[in-house]
């Protein structure tokens, strides 16, 4: 998480106070700069302290993860939020949204478009359309999840809107939600 994410999540108040708290925890954390912010993740000592099994390191997915975190705060920090949850139909994986969450007792899917090509995005949208066409989710939950897509520029917003015609979708520009 970035310093600003930690600050918001734990209501640390000012930047100065957040920096002070993170400084006190430095033996349990590693950090690096990403753009204008600092990103923190657990060190081995920190993972051991809380019993975490998963080791997180800086990767090409870092920006993607930060964008997903920004949307989490933008949407109001829903209590039900699962990352990379496989959505199946009779054992067959239909889609794997970047996040699945509930808001107002309705399910929603999140897709973050950061570095994927539009060809890859088109394939994923087609899988959503296939899933929508089965009607199974709607039968069980009385609605199909709204697909929230966060993208990096206006031309991609327009292309996503066109690709998703017929699906419940909301497309956001990343700069508008962060």
Secondary structure, 3 states (H helix, E strand, C coil): CEHHHHHHHCCCCCHHHHHHHHHHCHHHEEEEEECCEEEEEECHHHHHHHCCCCCCCCCCCHHHHHHHHHHHHHCCCCCCEEECCEEEECCEEEEECCEEEEECCEEEEEEECCCCCHHHHHHHHHHHHHHHHHCHHHHHHCCCCEEEEEECCHHHHHHHHHHCCCCCEEEEEHHHHC
